[in-house]
Amino acid sequence: MFSLKNKTAVVTGAGSGIGKAVALLLAQQGATVHAFDVNDTAANAVVQEITAAGGSGVAHVNDVTKQQDIVDTFNTIGSLDILVNCAGISHIGKVETTTEADFDRLFQVNVKGMYNCLFAAVPLMKQNGGGVILNMSSIAALVGLPDRFAYSMTKGAVLAMTLSVAKDYIADNIRCNCISPARVHTPFVDGFLAKNYPGKEAEMFEKLSKTQPIGRMAKPEEIAGLILYLCSDEASFITGCDYPIDGGFVKLNN
Ligand SMILES: NC(=O)c1ccc[n+]([C@@H]2O[C@H](COP(=O)([O-])OP(=O)(O)OC[C@H]3O[C@@H](n4cnc5c(N)ncnc54)[C@H](O)[C@@H]3O)[C@@H](O)[C@H]2O)c1
């Protein structure tokens, strides 16, 4: 079960956190993984790790906000079975503390970046007779979180794009789902704690851990396991769905 032998996968944001765990796991299951990241060192390091473990990987240093670069790179890959859209950035702020520049930056990476990869991948999947797409949403798309105005906006858009793509390409044998994690302990979380709560990182880490009823943050590998399932042939009846993976955050926080 869950074999990805002879499959080709693109993982964006593959250099760190969840994307890295996904790239490593898909390669371990036999896929050739094309690891996209704007961070050169990180993209190459994950491919080195894949290769060292006996897998097959190719690094692509790309910014998902640049449509032509993304399309050109996807076209060099040619045939594509799996797309995991993981690249994303965060912002802390309410509407009054979100500048136009913050809003545009979040939109560019989390929404337009995802659209660019969908735009590049769908024609390749159609040519290939089908494929599977997994988009990273968040619990921020499902419930009102404090101080996550722009971020929540982008993750709501991810959920809506997922449904739209799932509907439009169902007859082309393309499945499209998203997942909505609560907090996952990655450099993304460490980065925003350092930036937004300097000197109080440990205290805030504890506080954020406790917001999951299960009492901790997820590990990237736990998220990667669900993504592997959804991208495998074992999930062939699943499309147009969002899966919370949240330690009880959405349904047990009362
Ligand atoms: N960590 C969490 O708690 C959490 C929870 C829910 C959803 N998510 C989502 O999961 C995804 C991954 O989060 P993470 O915690 O692993 O983050 P991370 O910061 O550890 O990794 C994100 C990666 O994306 C890359 N990236 C950023 N902008 C890019 C761009 N323009 N083009 C290409 N690559 C770019 C970064 O270089 C980095 O390697 C994001 O979409 C995030 O919104 C994270």
The ligand as a MOL file (V3000), in Angstrom:
LIG
                    3D

  0  0  0     0  0            999 V3000
M  V30 BEGIN CTAB
M  V30 COUNTS 44 48 0 0 0
M  V30 BEGIN ATOM
M  V30 1 N 3.5310 25.2060 10.5750 0
M  V30 2 C 2.2440 25.3310 10.8290 0
M  V30 3 O 1.8180 25.4260 12.0110 0
M  V30 4 C 1.2260 25.2880 9.7220 0
M  V30 5 C -0.1250 25.0800 10.0310 0
M  V30 6 C -1.0640 25.0620 9.0140 0
M  V30 7 C -0.6620 25.2540 7.7020 0
M  V30 8 N 0.6560 25.4680 7.4310 0 CHG=1
M  V30 9 C 1.0240 25.6790 6.0250 0
M  V30 10 O 1.9370 24.6820 5.6290 0
M  V30 11 C 2.8110 25.1960 4.6340 0
M  V30 12 C 4.2430 24.9300 5.0390 0
M  V30 13 O 4.4770 25.4910 6.3090 0
M  V30 14 P 5.7980 25.1630 7.1370 0
M  V30 15 O 5.4300 25.3640 8.5570 0
M  V30 16 O 6.3950 23.8850 6.7010 0 CHG=-1
M  V30 17 O 6.7140 26.4150 6.6690 0
M  V30 18 P 8.2970 26.6180 6.5200 0
M  V30 19 O 8.5270 28.0830 6.6500 0
M  V30 20 O 9.0420 25.6950 7.4220 0
M  V30 21 O 8.5480 26.1890 5.0090 0
M  V30 22 C 8.0030 26.9180 3.9440 0
M  V30 23 C 8.9320 26.7760 2.7590 0
M  V30 24 O 8.3350 27.5080 1.6720 0
M  V30 25 C 9.3580 28.2130 1.0120 0
M  V30 26 N 8.8140 29.3830 0.3290 0
M  V30 27 C 8.3510 30.5270 0.8890 0
M  V30 28 N 7.9890 31.4010 -0.0540 0
M  V30 29 C 8.2380 30.7940 -1.2480 0
M  V30 30 C 8.0850 31.2040 -2.5940 0
M  V30 31 N 7.6410 32.4260 -2.9170 0
M  V30 32 N 8.4170 30.3350 -3.5740 0
M  V30 33 C 8.8960 29.1050 -3.2690 0
M  V30 34 N 9.0800 28.6790 -2.0130 0
M  V30 35 C 8.7550 29.5140 -1.0140 0
M  V30 36 C 10.3350 28.6150 2.1110 0
M  V30 37 O 11.6240 28.9380 1.5920 0
M  V30 38 C 10.3230 27.3880 3.0050 0
M  V30 39 O 11.3310 26.4710 2.6250 0
M  V30 40 C 2.4680 26.6870 4.4940 0
M  V30 41 O 1.6030 26.8310 3.3820 0
M  V30 42 C 1.7260 26.9990 5.7830 0
M  V30 43 O 0.8100 28.0540 5.6130 0
M  V30 44 C 1.6160 25.4930 8.4030 0
M  V30 END ATOM
M  V30 BEGIN BOND
M  V30 1 1 1 2
M  V30 2 2 2 3
M  V30 3 1 2 4
M  V30 4 1 4 5
M  V30 5 2 4 44
M  V30 6 2 5 6
M  V30 7 1 6 7
M  V30 8 2 7 8
M  V30 9 1 8 9
M  V30 10 1 8 44
M  V30 11 1 9 10
M  V30 12 1 9 42
M  V30 13 1 10 11
M  V30 14 1 11 12
M  V30 15 1 11 40
M  V30 16 1 12 13
M  V30 17 1 13 14
M  V30 18 2 14 15
M  V30 19 1 14 16
M  V30 20 1 14 17
M  V30 21 1 17 18
M  V30 22 2 18 19
M  V30 23 1 18 20
M  V30 24 1 18 21
M  V30 25 1 21 22
M  V30 26 1 22 23
M  V30 27 1 23 24
M  V30 28 1 23 38
M  V30 29 1 24 25
M  V30 30 1 25 26
M  V30 31 1 25 36
M  V30 32 1 26 27
M  V30 33 1 26 35
M  V30 34 2 27 28
M  V30 35 1 28 29
M  V30 36 1 29 30
M  V30 37 2 29 35
M  V30 38 1 30 31
M  V30 39 2 30 32
M  V30 40 1 32 33
M  V30 41 2 33 34
M  V30 42 1 34 35
M  V30 43 1 36 37
M  V30 44 1 36 38
M  V30 45 1 38 39
M  V30 46 1 40 41
M  V30 47 1 40 42
M  V30 48 1 42 43
M  V30 END BOND
M  V30 END CTAB
M  END
